[in-house]
């Protein structure tokens, strides 16, 4: 059978584009840098949303919605913020056939508009913490677009909170980082993320601290999968977010923001995909078990339907493919491309022996299973393969991460993977030199792997890599 995808080892970027097209995940939109997310891709995003939303609400945040259009003057109130986003802004100057009195920006992020309303809603310390989240689209005019990874419009969630003091704001930013993002990425996406602190050079515009979750892709490059920011009192001062304390003094609040986006779909593809297509971790998969009729025969359709129902009754997400007018080989290739974790193939010959064939996407194994035992076998396979995908991704990261002592060695190592180097051997000047060669400091860590509170702590470790 002719190969459907360009092999990853031959041309990783082409493989990535091939997979998105052949698995029917997305298409390029009509305006450069935009994308159309097709049903197969959007189903995965919906599962991401559901898992994330549950965790965000468990952390106490409530969903809201804020306008797509933001007065340009709002962005100018926080100097670092407008400077950081100016190159990416889409600005509307005309509406209804007339020039607008004030240009409006299509939101690149919502700190400014949410800050405006936090100032209206917060009066007393009793109103804090104010914990908000929204699921929305944002626009950042992208010069080098790549579907899911960098597009001019993308989907995301953005959380924004206000607190009585710095300690409470920091604790909440860290709670989101670990209890929401890290938990989701490790235990649902099956991606071993490195959790650390961004350098001042890589910090979010207007933030005092930015925390990041970095994943290694299949080609050894890094991808920033999510961030959580302490904003200090910068936005509170710009938008006059104040509260009356218990001591009846007027104080500025301390704020945070945090977000993940459809970029995670790109990360999912590049971490778990192989030469046959996508491999979706079972806990994430919109379809965990795909029951397939191999060909028509006595009782085959009925048996397949009963298996579908039994799996569904067991709480699994399942679909039935009984399109016997389409060649089975073509359907099997399509199922592999889309990454369904488990297939249950039902054909006349196996059914006559009381069996169905269980096919695992992770390792390609095919095992005859008694029809009566299919539900248990599928459950066991899904649990094992969730762990297997994580273990494979972790093994790749460990094998392509090296410990070095100098910036020169770190830049050289970044050609094939990640380098860990003492931050004291890099510093701000060395970071600029690395950037000039296409290498960035992905994050700073303490020696024990924990997240530092500042860039100035002694004995910090810097992780350098090339990135998407």
C-alpha positions in Angstrom: 0.0 0.0 0.0 1.4 3.4 -0.9 2.5 5.6 2.0 -0.1 8.2 2.9 2.1 10.6 4.8 5.6 11.9 4.3 7.8 10.0 6.8 8.6 12.1 9.9 12.3 11.4 9.7 12.4 12.5 6.1 10.6 15.9 6.4 9.0 16.6 9.8 7.3 19.9 8.8 5.8 18.2 5.6 4.7 15.2 7.7 2.9 17.6 10.1 1.0 19.3 7.2 0.2 16.0 5.6 -1.2 14.6 8.8 -3.5 17.6 9.4 -4.8 17.4 5.8 -5.2 13.6 5.6 -6.7 13.2 9.1 -9.1 16.0 8.2 -8.2 18.1 11.2 -8.1 21.5 9.7 -7.7 23.6 6.5 -6.2 27.0 5.7 -8.7 29.8 5.9 -9.4 32.2 3.1 -7.4 35.0 4.8 -3.7 34.3 5.2 -2.9 33.0 8.6 -6.4 31.9 9.5 -7.6 28.3 9.8 -10.8 26.3 9.5 -11.0 23.6 12.1 -12.8 20.6 10.7 -15.1 18.4 12.7 -12.4 15.8 13.5 -10.1 18.5 14.9 -12.9 20.4 16.6 -14.1 17.2 18.4 -10.6 17.0 20.0 -10.7 20.7 20.9 -14.1 20.2 22.5 -12.7 17.4 24.7 -9.8 19.6 25.6 -12.3 22.4 26.6 -14.4 20.0 28.7 -11.4 18.6 30.6 -9.9 22.1 31.1 -13.2 23.7 32.0 -13.9 21.2 34.8 -10.4 21.9 36.3 -10.8 25.7 36.0 -14.1 25.6 37.8 -12.7 23.3 40.5 -10.1 26.0 41.1 -12.9 28.5 41.7 -13.0 30.5 38.5 -16.3 31.4 36.8 -16.9 31.7 33.1 -17.8 35.0 31.5 -17.6 36.7 28.2 -16.0 40.0 27.2 -16.1 42.0 23.8 -14.1 41.1 20.8 -13.5 44.8 20.1 -11.4 46.8 22.5 -10.9 50.6 22.4 -7.3 51.3 21.3 -6.9 53.7 24.2 -7.3 50.8 26.7 -4.1 49.1 25.4 -2.1 52.3 25.7 -2.8 52.6 29.4 -0.2 49.9 30.2 3.0 50.8 28.4 4.7 47.4 28.3 1.5 45.8 27.2 0.9 48.0 24.1 4.6 47.8 23.2 4.6 44.0 23.4 1.5 43.6 21.3 1.7 46.5 18.8 3.3 44.4 16.0 0.5 41.8 16.2 -2.5 44.1 16.4 -5.4 44.1 14.0 -7.0 47.6 14.2 -10.5 48.5 12.9 -10.7 52.2 11.7 -14.1 52.1 9.9 -17.5 50.7 10.7 -20.9 51.2 9.1 -19.3 53.0 6.2 -17.8 55.7 8.4 -14.5 56.4 10.1 -14.6 55.5 13.8 -14.1 58.3 16.3 -11.6 56.0 18.0 -10.0 53.0 16.4 -10.8 49.6 18.0 -8.5 46.7 18.4 -9.6 43.1 17.7 -8.6 41.5 21.0 -5.1 40.0 21.1 -5.8 39.2 24.8 -8.2 40.7 27.3 -6.3 42.1 30.3 -7.2 45.6 29.4 -11.0 45.2 28.8 -11.3 42.9 31.8 -9.3 45.3 33.9 -11.8 48.0 33.0 -14.7 46.0 34.3 -12.8 44.6 37.3 -12.5 48.3 38.4 -16.3 48.6 38.2 -17.0 45.4 40.0 -14.5 45.5 42.9 -15.2 47.8 45.8 -14.3 46.0 49.0 -11.8 43.3 50.1 -15.0 41.2 50.4 -15.2 41.3 46.6 -11.8 39.5 46.3 -10.6 37.3 45.0 -12.4 37.9 41.7 -11.8 34.8 39.5 -12.9 35.0 35.9 -12.3 32.9 32.8 -13.5 33.1 29.2 -13.4 30.8 26.2 -13.0 32.9 23.1 -11.1 33.7 19.9 -8.2 36.2 19.7 -6.4 37.8 16.8 -2.6 38.3 16.6 -1.4 39.1 13.1 1.0 36.3 12.4 3.8 36.8 9.9 4.8 33.1 9.7 1.6 31.1 10.1 1.4 27.4 10.7 -1.9 25.6 11.3 -2.6 25.2 15.1 0.9 26.5 16.0 0.8 30.1 14.9 -2.3 31.5 13.3 -3.7 35.0 13.0 -6.9 33.9 14.7 -7.0 31.1 17.3 -9.2 29.7 20.0 -8.3 29.7 23.7 -9.3 30.2 27.3 -8.0 33.2 29.2 -8.3 33.5 32.9 -8.1 36.8 34.7 -8.1 37.3 38.5 -7.8 40.0 41.1 -6.5 39.5 44.7 -6.0 41.3 47.9 -2.2 40.9 48.0 0.8 39.6 46.1 1.0 36.3 48.0 -2.6 35.4 47.2 -2.1 36.3 43.5 1.1 34.2 43.3 -0.5 31.2 45.0 -3.4 31.3 42.5 -1.2 31.7 39.4 0.8 28.7 40.7 -2.4 26.7 41.4 -3.6 27.2 37.8 -0.1 26.2 36.6 0.0 22.9 38.5 -3.5 21.8 39.4 -5.1 22.8 36.1 -2.5 23.0 33.3 0.1 20.5 34.4 -2.5 18.0 35.6 -4.4 18.2 32.3 -1.3 18.0 30.0 0.3 15.1 31.9 -2.8 13.0 32.7 -5.0 13.7 29.7 -2.8 14.8 26.9 -0.1 12.4 27.9 2.6 15.0 27.4 5.5 15.2 30.0 5.8 19.0 30.3 8.6 20.9 31.9 7.2 23.6 34.3 9.4 26.6 34.9 9.8 30.4 34.9 10.3 32.5 31.9 13.2 35.0 31.8 12.6 38.7 31.8 13.2 38.7 28.0 10.5 36.0 27.4 8.0 37.4 30.0 4.5 38.3 29.0 4.2 42.0 28.2 3.1 43.7 31.4 3.7 40.8 33.7 6.0 40.6 36.7 6.4 36.8 36.5 5.5 34.4 33.7 5.4 30.6 34.3 5.4 28.2 31.4 4.8 24.6 30.5 7.1 23.3 27.8 6.8 20.1 25.8 9.3 18.4 23.5 8.0 17.7 20.1 9.0 14.7 18.0 11.8 16.5 16.3 13.4 17.7 19.5 12.1 21.3 19.4 10.2 22.9 22.2 6.6 24.1 22.2 5.1 26.4 24.8 1.9 24.7 25.7 0.5 27.2 28.3 1.4 30.1 30.5 0.3 31.6 33.8 1.3 35.2 34.7 1.6 37.3 37.8 0.7 40.9 36.7 1.6 42.5 40.0 -0.2 45.8 40.3 0.6 47.0 36.8 -2.9 46.6 35.3 -4.6 47.5 38.6 -2.8 50.9 38.5 -3.5 51.4 34.8 -7.2 50.7 35.2 -7.7 51.8 38.8 -8.7 48.4 40.2 -8.9 49.3 43.9 -10.6 48.0 47.0 -11.2 49.2 50.5 -9.3 47.0 52.9 -10.5 45.6 56.3 -8.5 48.5 57.8 -10.5 50.9 55.6 -7.5 52.0 53.5 -7.8 52.1 49.7 -5.4 49.6 48.0 -4.7 48.5 44.5 -5.5 44.9 43.7 -2.9 42.3 42.5 -3.9 40.5 39.3 -3.1 37.4 37.3 -3.8 36.0 33.8 -3.3 32.6 32.3 -4.2 30.7 29.1 -3.9 27.8 26.8 -5.0 27.6 23.2 -5.6 25.5 20.1 -1.8 25.4 19.9 -2.2 22.3 22.1 -3.7 20.5 19.1 -0.4 21.1 17.2 1.5 19.9 20.2 -0.6 16.7 20.4 0.1 15.9 16.8 3.9 16.5 17.1 4.3 14.6 20.4 2.2 11.5 19.7 1.8 11.3 15.9 3.7 8.7 13.9 4.2 7.8 10.2 0.7 6.3 10.1 -1.1 9.4 11.5 -2.4 10.8 14.7 -2.4 8.8 18.0 -4.9 10.3 20.4 -4.4 9.5 24.1 -7.4 7.5 25.2 -8.5 9.9 28.0 -8.7 12.7 25.4 -10.1 10.8 22.4 -13.6 11.8 21.2 -13.8 8.2 20.0 -12.0 5.8 22.2 -13.2 2.6 20.6 -14.1 2.3 16.9 -16.2 -0.8 16.1 -15.7 -1.8 12.4 -17.6 -4.3 10.3 -15.0 -5.9 8.1 -17.5 -7.2 5.6 -21.1 -8.3 5.5 -22.0 -11.7 6.7 -24.5 -13.7 8.8 -25.0 -11.8 12.0 -21.9 -9.6 11.6 -23.8 -6.3 11.6 -25.9 -7.3 14.6 -22.9 -8.4 16.5 -21.0 -5.2 15.8 -24.0 -3.1 16.9 -24.3 -5.1 20.2 -20.6 -4.5 20.8 -21.0 -0.8 20.2 -23.9 -0.7 22.7 -22.0 -2.7 25.3 -19.0 -0.4 25.1 -21.2 2.6 25.3 -23.1 1.2 28.3 -19.7 0.7 29.9 -19.1 4.5 29.7 -16.8 4.5 26.8 -16.9 6.9 23.8 -17.6 4.7 20.9 -18.6 4.8 17.2 -19.7 2.1 14.7 -18.4 1.9 11.1 -20.7 -0.5 9.1 -20.0 1.1 5.7 -19.4 -2.2 3.9 -19.8 -0.5 0.5 -16.4 1.2 1.2 -13.3 -1.1 1.0 -12.2 -2.1 4.5 -8.6 -1.3 3.9 -9.4 2.3 3.1 -11.5 2.6 6.2 -8.8 1.1 8.4 -6.2 3.5 7.0 -8.6 6.4 7.8 -9.1 5.2 11.3 -5.3 5.0 11.8 -4.9 8.5 10.4 -7.4 9.9 12.9 -5.8 8.1 15.8 -8.7 6.2 17.3 -7.0 4.4 20.3 -8.7 1.0 19.8 -10.4 -0.6 16.9 -12.7 -3.7 17.3 -12.9 -5.4 13.9 -15.9 -7.8 13.4 -15.8 -10.1 10.4 -17.5 -13.4 9.5 -14.5 -15.6 10.0 -13.6 -14.3 13.5 -17.2 -14.1 14.6 -17.7 -17.8 13.6 -15.1 -18.6 16.2 -16.8 -16.3 18.8 -14.1 -13.6 18.4 -13.5 -10.0 17.4 -10.1 -8.6 16.7 -8.8 -5.8 19.0 -6.4 -3.4 17.2 -4.4 -1.0 19.3 -3.3 2.2 17.6 -0.4 2.8 19.9 1.6 -0.3 18.9 -0.4 -1.6 16.0 -1.0 -5.0 17.7 -3.9 -7.2 16.6 -5.4 -9.6 19.1 -8.4 -12.0 18.7 -10.6 -11.5 21.8 -13.7 -13.5 22.7 -16.8 -11.3 22.1 -17.9 -11.7 25.7 -14.5 -10.3 26.8 -14.3 -7.3 24.5 -15.4 -4.6 27.0 -12.8 -5.7 29.6 -10.0 -6.0 26.9 -10.8 -2.6 25.6 -10.7 -1.0 29.0 -7.3 -2.6 29.7 -5.9 -1.5 26.4 -7.0 2.1 26.9 -5.4 2.3 30.3 -2.2 0.7 29.1 -1.9 2.9 26.0 -2.6 6.1 27.9 0.5 5.3 30.0 2.5 4.0 27.0 2.1 7.3 25.1 3.3 9.3 28.1 6.2 7.0 28.6 7.3 7.2 25.0 7.2 11.0 25.0 9.1 11.1 28.3 11.8 8.7 27.0 12.3 10.9 23.9 12.7 14.0 26.1 15.2 12.3 28.4 17.2 10.9 25.5 17.4 14.3 23.8 18.2 16.5 26.8 21.8 17.0 27.7 23.5 18.7 30.7 26.2 21.2 29.6 28.4 23.8 31.3 28.7 26.6 28.7 26.4 28.6 26.5 28.4 27.5 23.4 27.7 23.9 24.2 24.0 24.6 24.9 23.5 26.3 21.6 25.2 23.4 19.8 23.0 20.8 21.7 19.9 22.7 20.7 20.4 21.6 17.1 19.0 18.2 18.1 17.2 18.6 21.4 17.3 20.5 24.7 20.2 21.6 26.8 20.3 22.2 30.6 23.0 24.7 31.6 23.6 26.9 34.7 21.8 30.2 34.3 24.9 31.9 35.6 26.7 30.7 32.4 24.1 32.4 30.2 22.6 35.5 31.7 20.8 38.3 29.8 23.7 38.9 27.5 24.1 35.2 26.6 20.4 34.9 26.1 20.5 37.6 23.5 23.4 35.8 21.8 21.4 32.6 21.7 18.4 34.3 20.3 20.4 35.6 17.5 21.2 32.0 16.6 17.6 30.9 16.8 17.8 29.4 20.3 15.7 30.5 23.2 15.8 30.0 27.0 12.6 28.0 27.4 12.5 28.3 31.2 14.4 28.6 34.4 14.3 25.9 37.1 15.8 25.3 40.5 18.3 22.5 40.7 15.6 20.2 42.2 13.3 20.9 39.2 10.9 23.2 41.1 9.7 26.6 39.9 11.7 29.6 41.1 10.1 32.7 42.6 12.5 35.1 40.8 15.3 35.2 38.1 17.8 36.1 40.8 17.8 32.9 42.9 21.2 31.3 43.1 22.1 28.1 41.2 19.2 28.3 38.7 19.2 26.0 35.6 18.3 27.3 32.2 16.7 25.1 29.6 17.7 26.1 26.0 16.1 24.8 22.8 14.9 25.7 19.3 11.2 26.2 19.4 8.0 26.6 17.4 
